[in-house]
């Protein structure tokens, strides 16, 4: 009887611990700029004016870590996601995290970590992201997985119709790059799954799309495609905001001395978020503070126009500034 009681009590404890976990899921909107991207159908224009049509778009995400505004963090164990444009409506299970972790930042790698990159895919069921796939995402034991596989056609004869084939299959441990998603101060628990907007135009940033466009491996073009995926706003979290936009003077006073910015808040004791964006929407600097007056410096960035987003509780404001 004593053993039965002990087992029941232990079961209750484990059940209680499990109940405190929450499951993180991702869903992806596949876009080219502002329009939905469909394989074999959508033609879109990249940075140099060339028109592109994709016939394949698959990539891995792994090593998902969550960061709260109080500096608490949690790395989701064995988190692997295979995103494919041929399954645009799929919801991906990432893993569990503590329910009380109110995370505002998601960090993850585009690709597969070194330990699992050289594993045997047949050790996993076909339903697992690292399991056997068709078309294949695995290059072989030595090379590992294709971190990203992008295929399609590009218009290189300027007739408006993409005709030249390209293939970028990027792989290799050295090409594992981290991407950071800023949830803009919003709470994760309000939206499930977490929606991430993809912009395939960003993958081609600074690529001429001329010459030899069949690139399998870890060469310069392969590296640049992965860098674009990780650092050029290819992945953008869809923000559901409950804040109300108000004039600056309703929540704070901002004093600018070129690159030195001081923000004095009217409401005391609240958590505040200050984010600086460039004119392309890229996040330049990000601060979370409980101070009633906060000073920061915009160092090591070029001169030009920027936007400062300030939020606290239910209110937010955005101001444009110029630094020289």
N, C-alpha and C positions, 0 to 999 in steps of 0.2 A: 504493500500500500504506500509505504514511504517513497519507493522508487517511482511509482505512478505519479504521486504528487509532485515530485521533483521534475519529472519529464513534462508534466502539464504546466508547471510554473515556468520552466525554461522555454517552453513553446510560447507562452504568453509574452515573455520578454522578447523573443525573436520576432514575434508578430508585431509587437509594439515598435521595435526598431525598424522593421520593414515599412510600417505605416508612415514613418517619418521621412521616407524617401519619395522623391518625385521623379517621374520619367521624362527625360528631355527628348523631344522629337523635332526633326527638321522637315520642312517642306520648301521646295524651290520653285520659283517662277522663272521660266526660261525666256529671257527677253533679248532683243537687240535694240539698244536704246530704249525708246518708249513703246516699241511694238513687240508683241509676242514673237518668239523665235520657234519656228517649226522646221524640223529636219526635212531636207529635200524640197522645201517650198519657199521659205522666207529668204529674200535677197536684201541685204543691208549694205550700207556704205561705211567703210572704215576711214581712219584718220587722213589718208592720202587721196581719198576720193574713189578708190577702187571698190567695186561691188563684189560681195562675197556671198556664197550660199553654203551652208554646212550640211554634210551628209552623216556625220558622226560627231558626238560630243560626250565624252565620258571622262570623269576625273574622281580621284580619291580625296577624302578629308580624313584626318586622324588626329589623335592626341588632343582631344577637346578638353580645355580647361576653362573654368568659370571664375570670374573675379567680381567681388562685391565692392561697394563704395567704401566700406570700412577696412579694406585690404584683406578680408577673408577670401580664400580661394579653394577650389576643389578641382582635381583632375579626374575626369571620368575614365575608369579603367577599361582598357580594351575597346576604345571608341573608334570605330571605323565606319565610314560612310562611302558608298559608291554612288555617285550622282550620274545619271544618264538622261540625256535629252529625249531618248526614245521612250522614257517612262516619266513624262512631265507631271503627272498627278500623284506620284508615289510619295508616301509619307515615310520618313526614315527614322527608325529608333536608334538613338545615340547611346543612351545609358541612363543610369539613375544618379541623382545627386540629393543632398540634404534639402528638405523642403524649406527650411528656414534660411537658406542661402539666397538672399535677394540680389542675384548677380546683375551687373550692368555691362560687363565686358566679356566677350567670348574670344579666346585665343585657340587656334588650331593650325595644323600643318596641312598644306596642299601636297598630298603624297602619302607615303607609308614609312613609318619609322624603320630604322636599320634592322632591328631584331626580327620584325615580321616581314620585312621586304624580301628576305631570302628564304622564307618558309615555303613548304610545299602546299599549293592551293588545294590539292586533293585531300588534305587533312581536314578541310572544312566542307560542310554541305553546300550545295549549289546556291542555297538561299542566303548564305553568309556573304558579306561584301568581299571577303578574301577568297571565296570559293571559286571553282571553275566557272568561266563566263563565256558567252558567245555574243559578239566577237570577243576574243581572248584579251584579258587585261594583264596577263602574265607573260613575261619575255623569256623566262627560264630561270633556273636556280641561281646562277651567277649574277645575272643582270637584275633580277627581281621584277616587280610589277611596273607596268606603265602608270606613272603618276597621273598623266593626262593624255588622252588620245583625241585629237581634233582633226577631222578630215572634211574636205569639201572642194569647192571650185572657186576660182577667182577670175575676174574679168581682166585679162592682160592684153587683149587686142582692142580694148576701148569701144566695143560695140554695144555695151550695156548688158551683155549676157555673160555670166561667169562660165568660163570654158576650160581653164587650166587647173588640173588636179593638184591638190596639196595634201600632205599628211604630216602632222606633227605628233609623234609618239615620244613623249619625254619621260626619261627614266634615269635612275642612278641615285645612290645615297646622297651625293653632293648637291642634288637638285631639290632637296627637301626644304621648303620655305614656309615660314609662319605667316598667317594672316590674322588680323585683329578686327573684330566686329564690335563697334561701339553702339550700344542700345539707346544712346541719347538720353540716358537718365531714366528710361521707362522701366517698369517692373516686369520681369519675365513671366510671372504667374498669371498675368492678365491675358496672355495670348498663348494658345497651345493648339497646334504645333507652332514652333518658332518659324516664321516665314522669312526666307532669304531670297532676295531678288538678284538674279544673275543678269549681267550685261555682257553678251559675247563680243560686242564691239571692242571692249577693253582688252581682250586677249591679243588683239592685233596692234596695240599701241606701239608705235615706232618700228613696226615691221614693214619692210618695203614690199613684201610679197612678190618678189621677182627672183630669177635665177632658179637654183635647185630647191624645189619646195617639197621634196620627199625627204623628210628628216626624221630618222628613228635613232634615238640614243640620247646623249647628253651634250650635244654640241651647242654652239652659241644660240641658234634659233630655238632649240629645245629649251634652253635655259631661260631665254627671254619670254617665251610663252608662259612658263611657270612663274617667273617673276611678275609678269603682268597679272596672272591669276591671283597672286598673293598680295600685291601692293598697289594695283591700279583700280581699286573699287570694282573689281569683277563681281565680288560678293558683297551685297548690301542688305543689312537686316531691315525688314519692313517694320517701321515704328508705328505703334498704336499709341498715340499720346492723349493723355487726359488733361493736359495743361491748356490754359487760356493765354493767348498772346495779348500782351498789354504794353503800353508805352514804357520806356526805360525808367522814367522818373517815378513810376508807381511802385517799383520794387528796389531800385538802387540808384546810386550816382556813380558815374564812371569818369575817371580822370585819366587822360592819355598824355604822356610825355614821350612822344614818338614810340619807341619799342617797350616802354615801361607803362603798364596799365594797372590802375588801382580801382577796385570796385568796392564801394561802401554800401552795404545792404540796409534797407529800412527795417525789415523784420529780423529780430534778434533770435539767435539760438537754433535756426533752421539749417538743414543741410542744403548746400547750394552747389550747382553745377555750372562750370564755365568751360565752353568749348570754342575753339578758334578754327575756322574753316577757310580754305582758299576759295577762289571764285569758281573752281570746278567742283566744289562740294567735298573736297578731300579734307579729312581731319588733320589739323596741324598740331594743336596742343589741346590737352584735356585735363581739367582739374575738378576734384570733388573736395569741398571744404565746409567746415562748420564755423569758420571765422566770420565775424560780422564785417570785417574789412580785409580784403585779400589783394595782394600785389604780385604781379608776375611779369616776366620779361619775354618778349618775342625775339629771341636770339637765334642766330644760325638759320634764318629763313630769308628769302630774297625780298627786296622792296616791292611794294604794290598794294593792291586792295585786298582786304580780308573781312570776314564776318565773324563777330563775336556773339555767341548764343549764351544767354544767361537764364537760368531757371531755378526756381525754388518752390517747393510745395506744388500748388496748382497753377502757378503763373510762370510765363516765359517771355523773353524779348530777344530780338536780334538787332544788332547794330553794325553798320559798315564802317570800317576804319581804313586809313591809309598809313603805311609806315615807309620810311625812307632810310 
